[in-house]
Amino acid sequence: MSTTTRINLSAPWIDERDEELVLEVLRSGWLSLGPTGPRFESMFAAAVGAPYCAAVSSGTAGLHLCMRLAGVEPGDEVITSPYSFVASANCAIYEGATPVFADIDPQTFNLDPAAVEAAITPRTKALVAVDIFGYPADYDALIPLCERHGIALIEDSCEALGATYKGKRLGSHGHPAVWAFYPNKQMTTGEGGAVTTGNADEHELLVSLRNQGRLETSSWLQHGRLGYNYRLDDLSAALGIGQLEKLDRILDARSAVATHYNELLRDVDVETPLADDEDHVRSWFVYVVKLPSGVDRGAVMAQLSDQGIATAPYLPSIHLQSYMRERYGFSEGMLPVSEDCSERTMAVPFHARLDREDQERVADALRGAIA
């Protein structure tokens, strides 16, 4: 079998319509704070079923702004998942708060609600619930928990655009939800992200904070509060409009690729992603397999790499990142489920237009490497 062409981990779906929309903005000369941003925001809000959307420069920026919405301050604690991208915890550190990690469920890879409850202290100010790999978290347990303890709930949906929980799209449940549009996500704006909310006051504050703390009522150089330059430019928003126009096609195509992987890997000794149930419908961000205990993941990845197949160790546990260990004294053994997943999970090439032949090559290589 030819292994001359490399199979990359991800690839965005960019077409002529996207180019056309970006070109329109370039030719208009209105590259930022123009009409394209609000148009993108209203389309995105409609796509997730949220009343309000504030586009921002990244998912990380969105998470940081949600810490401000929640009033997180130095001395506070923010609970989140250790099995996520570092931004889920970094956003708390930006405001001087301490990240607190609760372990995950071994099947869903999302926060274990019982572990969250055990991690709550009088200093807990917020919970960042992650919809990891596009699989919705257990909100029927988490929402009442937050209400009971007076904790702000922030949903890190950066990997979950298009997923549904209890028949409703993530983003439509009222609490702030954060989205990211990096090129490996379901849709892309290059860099970029968004925060959706069901609350008009929260939306007004987000719009001010992302734009240097300007007030809607003030003139250009008057600032009512400390803010940030977390705006999304109009070129990025134009690309986002093109992506939203074909979002359903993208999501369907990603789902079809995942279904084909499920079939190809049926006889391979790996744990494939958890199937949907009536409450949780995943949006496919990555395709992550869990290797059997004792298999050398590094050796498997090296073998696939030799055959021109990209892989990645998805995901390292945040608490074991070097800066987290140094700053907070976190160490091995604190979060055993997350740590076990981190040692055994691996992302394989996955995107909306991945060739079936390439998928077969990946499956064959994985089968051989594990055997």
N, C-alpha and C positions, 0 to 999 in steps of 0.2 A: 504493500500500500504506500502511495506517495506521501511523504511527510515534508515536502518542500515548503508548503504554505503554512505559515504560523497561524494558529487559532487564538485570537486575542480573548481576553477575559470579558470585555464588553465593547459595545459600539453604539453610538446614538443613531437614531433614525432621522436623518436630515434629507430633505428633498427640495425640489424647485420652489414649491410654495413657501417654504421657510426662507429661502434665499430672496425670493420676491418681496416678502414682508420686511426683511431686514434692509433690503435695498431701498424700499420706499422711505424708511426712516432716515437712512443715510442721505438720500436726495432731499428730504424735507429740511435738513439742517437742524432739526430739533431732536438732539440726541439724548437729552435727559430732562426730567420734569416736564415732559410734553404730554400729549393726549394718549400716547400708546400705553403708558403705564396703567392709568385708570381703566382702560379698555381690557387690558390683560387681567387686572384684578377682578373685574366684574365677571369675566369669563371663568376665571379660576374658582371664584366663590360659588358660581352656579354649578361647576363641575363636581364640587365636593358637598354641595348642599349647605353651605354656610352663609349667614347673612352678610358677613363682613370679611374682607381680605386686605391685608397690607403686604405688598411685595417688598422684599428686602434683598440684600446683597448676597446672602448665603443662609443655609439652614442654621449654621452656628450663630449668625447674627440674630436670627429669629428666636433661638433658644435663649440667648442673652437678654433680648428685649422682654421675653416672658418672665425672666427673673425680676426685671424691673416692675412688670405688671403685678407680680406677686408680692412686691415690697421686700424682697430678700435683701438682707443686710449682713454686715460682719457679725459673726457670732451665731448666725442661724445655721441650720442643717437642711440639706436638700437630699432626699432619698432618690436614688435611681438604680438602673441596672448596671452591673459590671460587664455584662455581655452586650456591648454596644460600641459604637464609634465614640472616641474620647469627648466629643463636643457635648454629649449627654450629661457629662459630669463637669466639664470645664466651665460651662455656663454659670454654675454656682460659684466656682472659684473666682470668676471675674468680679463678682459682687462681694467677695470677702467671706463667703459662706463656706461651710465644710461639706464636701460630698460624702454621703453615707450610702453604702451599697447593700442591697438586699439580694439574696440569691434568686436564681431563676428556676422555672419549671423544666425538668429534663426533656419533656415532649415539645412544648411550645417554644422554648428558649426565651419566653417573656418572663417578667417579674412574677414570682410566687407571692400571691396576696398575703399569705400567712407570714412569710418572711418580711414583707413590707410592714405589716402590723407590728411585728416584733422589733423592727428598727425604729419605730416612732418614739421620740422623746419630747419633753416640753420645748425643746429648741427647734423641732421640725417645722419648717415654714412651707415647704413645697415638695411635691412628688413629680418627677419627670418619668412618665410611663412611656416605654419605648415599644413600638410595633415592629419588632425585629424581623428583618428580611420580608417585611410586608404582611406579617401575620398579626391580626389585631390582638391587643392585650385584653385581659379579663376585666373589662370595665364595670360589669355588674358587681364585682367584688371591690374594685378600686374606688369607684365614685362614692359609695356609701362610707367607705373607710375615711376618705378625705373629708367628707361632710361631717362625720362624727368627731373628727379631731381638729376641724377648722384649718385644714391644710389646702393650699392651692394645688389644683391638678393641672399639669401641663402635659400635653400629648406630643411626644416626639414621633411624628408620622413621616419623618424624612424619607423613609424607605417604603412607604405604604400607600402611595397615591392610587386610589381606585379600590382599595380594600373596603369590605363592609363588615360591620358588627351588628348582629341582631337585625339584619335587613336594611340597615341605614349606612350610608357611606361614612367612613371616618372623616371627621371634620364637621359633621352635622350634629354632633352630640352636645354642642353648647360651649364646652370649655375650650380654651385656646389650644390650637393644634399647629404644629410647625412642620413645614415642608421644605424639601431641598431639591434643586434642579441641576446638580452636577451631572456631567455627561454620562455617567453610568446608571443614572436613575431612570425611572419609567419615561419621564419626559425631561428635556433639558432646556435651560436658557444660557448655557455655557457654565458660568457660575450662577448663583442666585438662589432665592428661596422665598417663602411666604409664611405669614401667620394668619390663620383664620380664627374667627371668634364669633360668638353669638351675642356679644355685648357691645353696644354702641360706644360707651365710655372707654372701654379697653381699646377699641379700634382707633378712637380719636387720639389716645395716648400713644399708641404704636406709630401712628402717622407722624406725630410730633417728634417722638424719640428717634425715629430712623432718619429724620431730616434735621439733625443738629439741635433738636429741642425747640424748633420754631412753633409758634402758635398760629392757628388758622387766622386769627384776627390781626396778627402783627405784620409789619412790613418786613422786607427781605432780610435785613441784618439785625432784627430784633429777636432775641431768643428768650423764651419764658422758663426754660429748664435745661439742665445738663442733658445733652443728647449725643447722637453719634452720626457719622456718615454711613448709614446702612441702607442707602437707597438702591433700588434697581434701576439701571439706565434703560432708555427707550429701545435701544438696539436689542438688548437682552429680552425685554418685554415683547418685542416684535417676534423674535424667535419663539418665545413662549406661546404666543397666539397661534402660530403655525403648528406647534406641537399639540396644543389643546384641540385644534380642529380635527386632528387625527388620533386623539387620545384613546378612543374606544378601539380603534384598529391596532394601535400599539399594544394595549392591554390584552386584546384577544390573541395577538401574535405571540406575545410573551407566554401567555397561558398555554398555547399550543406547543411551544418549544419545551416548556416544563413537562407537559403531558407525555411528549415523546421521550424525554429523558426518563420519566418514571417507568415507561415500558422497556426501554433499553437497559435499565439498571436493575430490572426485576430479579435477575439471576446473579447479580454482583453483590459481594459481601459488604455492602454499605447500607447505612440507614439513610433513606431518602427523606425529603422534607415532609413534615406532617401534613396529612390531607385536610381539606376543608371539612367543616361540619355545618350544621344548620345555623349556628351563631357566628362562626368565623369564616369569612371568605377572603383568602389571601390575594394580595396584588403582588405579582412576581417581580421582585427587585433583583435577586441573585438566586442561583441554584446551588445550594450548599449541601454536601453529603457529610455524614458522620462515619468515620472509619472505625473498624472494630478495635476494641481495647487491645493494646500491645502492638498494633501495626505502626511502623515508623513513618509518620506522615511526611517528614522531610525527604525520605527515600522515595516515597510515592510521588511527591511533587517533582523531585529531580528526574525521575524516570519519564514523567509526562513532559517535562521541559525539554528533555533530550529528543522527544518526538514532536517538538514544536507546538506543545499545548500549554497555554498559560493557566496557572492556578494561583490561589492566594489562601493564606491561613486565616479564614474568616471564622471567628474574630478573636483577637487576643483579649484577655480580661483586663479591663481598664485599671483595676486596683494593682495589677502587677506591672504596669508601665513604670519605667525607672523613676520618672519625676514624681509619680504618685507614691511609690515606696519611700523615696527620700523625704517627701514633704509630710506624709501622714503615717509612715511606719507600717503600711500595709504589707502583708506577706502571704506566702503560699499557705493553703489550708483554711483560709478565712471563709471562702465561698466555694465549696467543693464542687457543686454542680456546674457553675460557670467555668471553673478551672478545668474540669474534665472535658467540657464542650470545647474550650479553647485549645486543648491539646489534640482534639480529634476531628474538628470540623474543617472543611476545605471547600472553597468555591471553585467551580469549574466554569469554562466559557459559557456565557449566557447573554443573549440579547434578542430583540424582536425578530431579527432577520438572519439568525444563525442557520446555516445550511444543515439539512438533515444528515448529509454525508459527514459533515464535520462533527455532528453530535455522535454519529456512529463511531467515528475515529476516537472521540473522547471516551466513549463507553468501553471500546475495545482496549484502549491504553490503560484505563483504570482497572479493568478486569485483570489484565496481565500484570500490572504493578502490584496489585493486592495478592494475587496468586503467587 
